[in-house]
Every structure is written in C-alpha cells, then in structure tokens.
Amino acid sequence: MMPTQVLHLKLTHQAHMAQHRSHLAPALLLIYLGVQELWSGEREHLWLNLLGIALGLALVIAFKREAARKGEHRHARVAWYDVIAGSVIILEGVHKLHGHKWWQPGTLTMAVGTATMIIGFQHHSLPKLRRLRCTDEGFSLRIRPISWLVMPWRKVESVELKGNRLMVHDTGGHLHSRSLRRIENRAEVAEMLQEHLARHKEMAVVG
C-alpha cells in the first residue's frame, strides 16, 4: 500500500501580481471620481469622496509593496491587500447605487467587494485549496477552487509535463490536459505523479 502524499501548489509571482492588478482599476477610478467631485466643489458626499481617495491610494501603495517583494509571498493570516481591495470595490458599488431598489449594478459590485474581503480574511486557508493528493487508489489535482482532475491509477497510462501543461494519458487513449502556467512548483507536480504511477504499475506486476 502506498502512503497518502499531499503537495500544495504555489502560485508564481506573475500569477500573484495578475490577481492584484485586477483590483487597480476600481481604485484608480475612485481616486479620479473623488478628486473630480472635490475639484468641482461638490460637498454633499464629502466623506465618501475622501474615503474613496484614501482607500484608492492605500491600494496603489499596497500594490507597489507587493510588486517589490519579487516573489517573496508570505502566507499571512490576513491578506490586507485583498481586504483593502474589497473595501474599494464596495465603495465603488456605493457610488453606483440609485434610488431604493435592492437589486441594481451597485448591489452586485458591493457583493463582489464583500467576497473579496472575505477571501482576504481567509487568506491563510487558500494555499490548502490548491493541492495534489496521491493515494494508493489514485490522485486528485486541484489547481483552482472549481477546477479538479481526479483519476484512479488503473486508468492512467502516462504522465508528462510539456512546457507549462500537464498531460495525463489514460488507458482509453484520451488526453487530459491542464495548464500549470500559474503554478511555480509545476515540475514537482509532474514528478510526484510519475513516481506514484510507476509504483502503482510495479505493484500491479508483482500482484
């Protein structure tokens, strides 16, 4: 019997920064809208404009600090970058609210911002979601929260890594391909699968 082995997948620096860059647009928009309204003499929503400018600037500063880490991503308990980003997105949603309707574009934007904040507060558990798990029966590979590849060893013919793509050939002649472009330790993923597959085939011959 082969022992169960788990390998946690690490995102590349580029993947981390791509996630963060997606939050910059609403931050810059809030800064622009806040400055524009203050410049025009608008005082009705003064606190909202000032808060938007402050959060936008905080997010830009946080992004610059993340970019300067050069791949040194610590898995802190709370990802304050995402918490600030969520706050910015929620504030953008508030700007979009009109009237007293409960469902409108601003409501959806605020929901996205809330989800982003929750992700930030649950940052410590996210690395555990991206993992490769090998047992004596087969393997399960989770690259994203909603992306799974699960196969028993008896149905796996071969495993190889071609560039950034993981190629799993099954015994029926089908190819199961997954992109590992965002995964830093992609070579370890392929090696672990190949080792477990080789052991399974050896045991099958002996048995």
C-alpha positions in Angstrom: 0.0 0.0 0.0 1.3 3.4 -1.0 1.2 6.2 1.7 -1.0 9.2 1.0 1.0 12.2 -0.1 -0.1 15.8 -0.4 1.7 18.6 -2.3 0.5 22.2 -2.0 0.7 24.2 -5.2 2.5 27.5 -5.2 1.4 30.4 -7.4 4.1 32.2 -9.5 5.0 35.8 -8.8 3.3 36.7 -12.1 0.1 35.0 -11.1 0.1 36.8 -7.7 0.6 40.2 -9.5 -2.1 39.5 -12.1 -4.6 38.9 -9.3 -3.6 42.2 -7.7 -3.6 44.2 -10.9 -7.3 43.4 -11.4 -8.1 45.5 -8.3 -6.2 48.6 -9.5 -8.9 49.8 -12.0 -11.6 50.4 -9.4 -9.0 52.0 -7.1 -7.9 54.5 -9.8 -11.5 55.1 -10.7 -12.4 56.1 -7.1 -9.4 58.4 -6.9 -10.4 60.1 -10.1 -14.1 60.4 -9.2 -13.2 61.7 -5.7 -10.7 64.3 -6.9 -13.1 65.4 -9.7 -16.0 66.0 -7.3 -13.8 67.8 -4.8 -12.4 70.0 -7.6 -16.0 70.8 -8.7 -16.9 72.0 -5.3 -19.2 69.0 -4.5 -19.7 68.7 -0.8 -22.8 66.6 -0.5 -20.8 63.3 -0.3 -17.6 64.8 1.0 -16.8 61.9 3.4 -17.5 59.3 0.7 -15.1 61.1 -1.8 -12.4 61.4 0.8 -12.8 57.8 1.9 -12.6 56.7 -1.8 -9.4 58.7 -2.4 -7.8 57.3 0.8 -8.7 53.7 0.0 -7.6 54.0 -3.6 -4.2 55.4 -2.6 -3.8 52.7 0.1 -4.4 50.1 -2.6 -1.9 51.6 -5.0 0.7 51.7 -2.2 -0.1 48.1 -1.2 0.3 47.0 -4.9 3.7 48.7 -5.2 4.8 46.9 -2.0 3.6 43.5 -3.3 5.4 44.1 -6.6 8.6 44.9 -4.8 8.6 41.5 -3.0 9.9 39.8 -6.1 8.1 36.5 -5.4 8.5 36.5 -1.6 4.9 35.9 -0.9 4.3 35.2 2.8 1.1 33.3 3.7 0.0 35.7 6.4 -3.2 35.0 8.3 -4.9 38.1 6.7 -4.2 39.4 3.2 -4.6 43.1 3.8 -4.2 43.9 0.1 -7.4 42.0 -0.7 -9.2 43.5 2.3 -8.4 47.0 1.1 -9.3 46.0 -2.5 -12.7 44.6 -1.2 -13.3 47.9 0.6 -12.5 49.9 -2.6 -14.9 47.7 -4.7 -17.7 48.1 -2.0 -17.2 51.8 -2.1 -17.4 51.8 -5.9 -20.7 49.9 -5.5 -22.0 52.6 -3.2 -21.2 55.2 -5.9 -23.4 53.2 -8.3 -26.4 53.0 -6.0 -29.5 54.9 -7.2 -32.9 55.1 -5.5 -34.2 52.5 -3.1 -34.1 49.4 -5.4 -32.5 46.5 -3.6 -31.1 44.9 -6.8 -29.0 47.1 -9.1 -25.5 47.2 -10.5 -24.2 48.8 -7.3 -25.6 45.9 -5.3 -23.7 43.3 -7.4 -20.5 45.4 -7.1 -20.8 45.5 -3.3 -21.3 41.7 -3.2 -18.1 41.2 -5.2 -16.3 43.6 -2.8 -17.6 41.7 0.2 -16.5 38.4 -1.3 -13.0 39.9 -2.0 -12.8 41.0 1.7 -13.8 37.5 2.9 -11.1 36.0 0.7 -8.6 38.4 2.3 -9.6 37.5 5.8 -9.4 33.7 4.9 -6.0 34.1 3.2 -4.3 31.6 5.5 -6.6 28.8 4.2 -6.3 29.5 0.5 -2.9 27.7 -0.1 -4.5 24.5 1.2 -7.1 24.5 -1.6 -4.6 24.3 -4.4 -3.1 20.8 -3.9 -2.1 17.5 -5.4 -3.2 14.5 -3.4 -1.9 11.0 -4.2 -3.3 7.8 -2.6 -2.9 4.1 -3.3 -6.1 4.3 -5.3 -5.4 7.4 -7.5 -4.9 11.1 -7.5 -6.8 14.4 -7.2 -5.4 17.7 -8.5 -6.9 21.0 -7.6 -5.5 23.9 -9.4 -8.3 26.4 -8.8 -11.2 26.2 -6.3 -13.6 25.0 -9.1 -11.0 23.1 -11.2 -10.4 19.4 -10.3 -8.8 16.5 -12.1 -9.5 13.1 -10.4 -8.3 9.8 -11.8 -7.6 6.2 -10.4 -4.1 4.9 -11.2 -5.6 1.9 -13.0 -6.9 4.3 -15.7 -3.6 6.3 -16.1 -1.2 5.3 -18.8 1.4 8.0 -18.6 2.1 11.5 -17.2 4.3 14.2 -18.7 4.9 17.9 -18.4 5.1 19.7 -21.7 6.1 23.2 -21.2 3.5 24.6 -18.8 0.9 21.9 -19.5 0.4 18.7 -17.5 -0.5 15.9 -19.9 -2.2 12.8 -18.5 -2.9 10.0 -20.9 -5.4 7.4 -19.8 -5.7 3.8 -20.8 -8.6 4.5 -23.2 -6.4 6.7 -25.4 -7.8 10.0 -24.1 -5.6 13.0 -23.1 -6.4 15.1 -20.0 -4.5 18.4 -20.3 -4.3 21.0 -17.6 -2.4 24.3 -17.7 0.1 24.8 -14.8 1.4 28.1 -16.1 0.3 29.8 -12.9 2.0 27.1 -10.7 5.5 27.7 -9.6 6.3 24.1 -8.5 4.8 22.5 -11.6 7.8 20.2 -12.0 7.2 18.8 -8.5 3.6 18.0 -9.5 4.7 16.0 -12.6 7.4 14.2 -10.7 5.1 13.2 -7.8 2.5 11.9 -10.3 5.1 9.9 -12.2 6.6 8.4 -9.1 3.2 7.2 -7.8 2.2 5.9 -11.2 5.4 4.0 -11.5 5.0 2.4 -8.0 1.4 1.5 -8.8 2.5 -0.3 -12.1 5.2 -2.1 -10.2 2.8 -3.3 -7.6 0.3 -4.4 -10.3 3.0 -6.5 -11.9 4.1 -8.1 -8.6 0.4 -8.7 -7.7 
